Amino acid sequence: MQTVCVMGLGYVGLPTASLLANRGFKVHGVDVNQKIVDLISRGEVHIQEPDLDVLVRAAVNSGNLTVGLEPISTDVFIIAVPTPFKDNHVPDISYIEAATKALAPYVEPGNLVILESTSPVGTTEKMSAWLQELRPELDVQGSVYLAHCPERVLPGQTLKELVVNDRVIGGLNPVSAEKATQFYRQFVTGEIVCTNARTAELAKLAENSFRDVNIAFANELSMICDRLDINVWELIELANRHPRVNILQPGPGVGGHCIAVDPWFIVDAAPQEARLIRTAREGNDSKIDFVVAKVKEAAAKFENPKIACLGLSYKANIDDLRESPAVLVIEKLASEGIADILVVEPYIEKLPPRLQELQRVQLVSLKMGINDADIVLFLVGHREFKNINPKSLEYKVLVDTVGILR
């Protein structure tokens, strides 16, 4: 298992491919975006992750990492493509299906096929069925090893956590779980725990749903504290002094491809049973409207207000805008037409297309945003925002959703 094909070169696939290549594996990365393929082939990166640019450059220069639009024959295939949901919160596994069908012609007996994408329960079984349909001459469950090993990395620490985190491996059968374990033991120092594919799929969904429920509690507390004129940050700090209490931090909502998405996979699979999970998800989404209402209340005091919206990413110190509540807050504010919106996001160079289309919205520097704004809305806790000179905020109306001013 020394040759690997990684399907999808995004926030998980590219770090995985470059890490393996620098560990001596021969890796071929596949992406459907020609621009991304061209960029990586030059040793450059399209996502921001500490040290990833150095790792990719070294991997490409060594010859151990090649990239293209199509798979090649290898010992191991890793699928790391997006798994979003549709407008009605139904999971969309079309990217996984497309990746499976793309690699199907290259699969041979003895190959290991790993699904790392966070997936609804039963997806690994569907992959097996797709492969069997496309390759009827293969006894897929008998001669090909299939396993689900969900990624569990934190953006900003991906390269470290790919190695040190414990890994859950769910085999389609016990021999597949053992084969995948042998592969991951070559570069993972964390503990490797085996189970079946369905349990591994639900384990990842449960991890992110747990955090979503906890954040929903924190967000609800923040709205209660607003009503009762209590500092929610102080409240949580005091409550967390209890040895068995660990309340997470509130924000303008919940974003990211995992926590804001995965709970819906459970709700879709078991709608009658997943009542708490659904309520938490709906509660976190409603926090966006709460923030918009607070800003509109402040803007009503000005004739032609300007609002500096500090942060676009879904969490601090990264450039990832996927499912970002900050983006949704800005969209709603812009649609109201109540103010000029000055967006400050130090980790991007231009607004995403959905914001470029809006009137009275522009990307500006932190200095310009603070100087020109009547209202300063903190949406993300970037380190740059924590270092703002308090004097520059004098005479501004401040709306802090992430505790910058705590």
N, C-alpha and C positions, 0 to 999 in steps of 0.2 A: 504493500500500500504506500508506494512512494510517488505515484503520480496522481494529481488531483485536478478536477475541473470544478470551478466555482461558478455557479449560475447566479448572476446578479452582483454588481460591483458597487453597492451602495454603502450605507453606514455600517453594515455588518460584513457583507461580502468582501469588500476591498480590504479592510483590516485583516480578515481571516486569510485571504489569498496572499497578502504581502507577508504576514507572519509566517505562514507555512513555507513560502518561498525562501525566506531568510533562515528557516530551520533546515533547509536542504531538500525539501520536496520540490518536484517539478510541477509547477502549477500553471494551469491555463484558465484565465478569467474570461467570463462571457457577459456581455451586456448588450441590450437592444439599441442603446444610444451610441451612434457613431462618434459623436463629439467626445463622449466619455472614454470610449475605446482609444481614440486618437490621443487624448490627453494622458491617459495612463501609459500608453506605449512610449511616450516621451519621458516617462518617469515623473509625471506631475499628477496632482490630485484635484478632485472637484468637490471635496468635502473637507471640513475643518475638524481635525482631531489631533491632539498633541503627538508629535513625532511621526505621524503617519506619512508625511511627505518624505521624510528621511528613509523610512522603511520601504516605501514604494520605489523610491529612486534606487536604493540598494538592490531590491529584488529584481527590478528590470535590468539594471546594469550587470547583474550577475548572470543573467540569462535564465534564471529559474522561474521568472514570471513572464508569461506571454499573455496577450489579450486579443480578443476577437469578437465577432458577432455570432459565431457558431461554435458549438462544443467540439471536442475532439475525444478520441478514445483514451480513457485513463482507468486507473484502478478504483478511484473514489470519485463520486459526484456529490457535490454539496449544493443544495438549493437554498439560496438566501435572497428571495425576492419579496416585494411588498405583499401584505395581506390586508388591504383596507376593507371598509364596509361600504355598502351601497346606501343610497339616500334613505332607505327604510331600515337601516341598521342591520341588514342581512349581510353576513360575511361574503366577501368577494375573493374566491380562491382561483380566479382565472389566471393570475400570474403564475401560480404554482402549476396549474394545468399546462399552461404554455411552456414552462420550463421543462416539465416532465416529458412532454411530447417532443421538445427540441432535442433532449438528450437520449430519447428512446432508441434511435438508430445506432447509437454508439455503445449501448450497454451490452456487456458480454457476461457469460456465466462466471461467477466468482467476484463480480464487481460489488462494491458497496455504494448504495445510494442513500444519502442523508438529507433529511428535511430539517433545516434550522429555522425556517420562517415560522413565526407564531401562527398557529393554525387552529381552526375549529376541530373538535373531537371527531375522529374518523377520516381526517384528510390523508394520513399516511396509507390507510387502507384504500382510499380512492386512487392514490398514486400507483399502488400495486395493480389495481384493476386497469388503469389507463395503460400502464406498461404492458400488461398481459394482452390487452386488446391490440396494441400496436405491434407487439412482438409475439405472436401466437406460437412461434416455434420455441420460445423460451418457457421453461417452467419457472416463472418469476419467483414464486414463494419458495421454490425448492433450490434454485441455482443462483438467485440474486439476493443479496442481503439488503433489507430496507429498514431504516430506523429514523425516529424523530429525536433530535437533540436540540431543544430550543435554546436560542441564544439568551444570555442573561446579563448582558453588559450594560454599563452606565456610560452614556456619551460623555466624553472628556477623559474617561479612564478605560476606553475600550481595549487598547493593546495590552494593558496589564491584566484586565479581568478575563480576557480570552484565555489566559494561561492559569491564573490563580483561582478563579471561581470554581466551585463544585459544578459538575455537569450531571444532568439527568438524561439518561439514554433510554428511550422507549423502542424496543425492537418489535418488528412485526411478528417475530417469533424469537425464542431464546437464543438461537444461533446467530441471528442478526444483531441482537443486543450485544453479544459477546464480540462479534466482529467489529462493531462500532466502538466498543470499549477499547479494543486493541489499537484502533486508529487514534483515538483521543489520548490514550496514555503516552503516545509519542511526543506530545507537546503540552498537555495539561498537567499542572501540578496539584490542582484541587482534587477533591475526592470525586470519583465517578460512581454514580448509583444507577443500577439498571432496573427497569420496569417494562411494562408493555407500552405500546405506542399510544393507546387511548389515554392511559393514565398520565404519560408524559405530556401529552397535548393539553390535558386539563390542568396539570400542575402549573404550567406557565401561565395559563389564563387565570388560575386562582391567585398566583403571586401578584399579578398586576391588579386584579380585582380587589384584593386585600388593601393595597395601597390606595386605590380609588375610593374605597369605603372610608378609610381613615382620613383622607383629604376632604371628603365630603363632610365629615364631622367637623373638621377644622374650618372649612368654609362656612358651614352653618353657624358655628360659634362666632365667626367674624361678623356675620350679619346680625346675630343676637347682640353682640357687644356694641355694634353700631347703634342699634335701637336703644340700648341701655347706657350709652356713653361710657363704655369701659374699653380700655386698651387691650385688644385681643392678644397682642404679642406678650404683654406682661402676664395676662391670664394664663396663656399656654405655658409660659416659662414656670409659673408657680405650680400649675397642675402637674407638670412633668417632674416636679420634685418628689412626687409619690413614686416609690420604687417599682410599681407595676403599671405606671401610666406613661405612654409615649405618644402624645398627640403630635401629628405632623403639622407642617406650616400651611396656612391658607394662602390663597393667591387669587388671580382674576378668573380662575377656572382651572381646568386640567388639560394639558396638551401632550404632544408626543405621539408617536405611532403605536405605543404600547398601552399605557394606562388609559388613554382616552378612547381606545378602540376595543381592546380585548374583552372588557366586561360584556360588551354587546354580543360577543360570540357565545358566552354562557347564556345570556338572556334568550338568544335565538334558539339555542339547543334545548333549554328547559324554561320556557316563559312563565309557567305557573309556579315553579319552585324558586326562581331567581328574583324574588320580590325585593329583597334588601339591595341586591346588586343593581337592579334597575333603578330603584329610588336614589341610590347614591350617584349613579351616572347622570340621572336627570337633575339632581341637585347641583352637581358640579357644573353642568351646562348652564343652569339658571344663574350662576354667579356672574356670568358675563353680562346679563341684563341688569343685575344689581349694580355693577360697576358703571355701566353706561348711564343709569339713572342718577348715580351720584355725581358724575361729571356734568350731565345736563343741568342738574340743580345748581352746580357751581357756575356753569356757563351763562345761566340766566341772569346773573348779576352784571354781565358785561354787555356792551352794545355790539361790538364786533370782536369777540374773543378769539384768542389763539391758544391752542392746546398743544403742549409738548408731550408726546407719548413716548416714554422712555422704555424701549425694548420691544422686539418683535418675536424673538425666538420663544420656544415653549418652556425653556428653563435657562438658568444663568450660564453665561460664559461659553455658549455654543452658537452655531449659526443655523441650527435646525429649526425650521418653521412649521414642521408637520403638525397639523391639528392645533396650532398655537392659539390659545384664547386671546392673546394680545392682538393677533391679526383680526380676530372676530370682533373684538371691542372697537378697534379702529374702523373697521368696515361699518359697524352700526353707527358710530359717531358721525362718520362721513355721510352716511345715507340720510341722517337727520339734517345735514346742512347747517348746523348751528355754529360752526367755527372753522377756522383754518387749522388743519392738522399738521403739526411738525413732528415727523417720525424720527426718532434717534435710535439707531441700531448699529453699534460699532463693529458687528461681525458680518455685515453684508455690505455690498457696494452699490446695490440698486434694489428698489422695491420689487416685491414679487408682482407678477402680472395682475393679479386680482386687485392689488392696491394701486397700480399704475393707472388703471382705468377710472379711478375715482377722482372727482373734482376736489380741489382745495386740499390735496394731500401731497406732501413732499418729504423726501428724505433729506435731513440736515445734520450738521455736526452737533455735538453735545453743547458746545458753547453757544451756537446760534439758537438752538432749541430753548435753552434756559434763558438767554437774554431776551428773546422775542416773545416768550410765552406769557400769558396771563395766568394760565393754569398748567401745572406740571403734574402729569399722571405717571406714576411709577408702575410699570407693568411687568418688568423682569428685574431680578436682582443682580444684574451684571456688576462685576467688581468696579468698573469705571464709574458707575452711578453711586457706589458707596463712598467714593472719594470726592464727591462734589463739595465744593466750598459752601458751607451753610449760609454764608453771607449772600451768595448769588441767588439764594432762594427766598430772601427777604422780600416781602410785598407780593409774593406769588401765592395763589391758592394751590394747596398741595393735596393730592389724592394718592395715598400710598396703599397699594394692594399687596405688596410683598414684604413690608416691614423694613424698608430702607431707612426710614426715619425713626425707627423704634427707640 
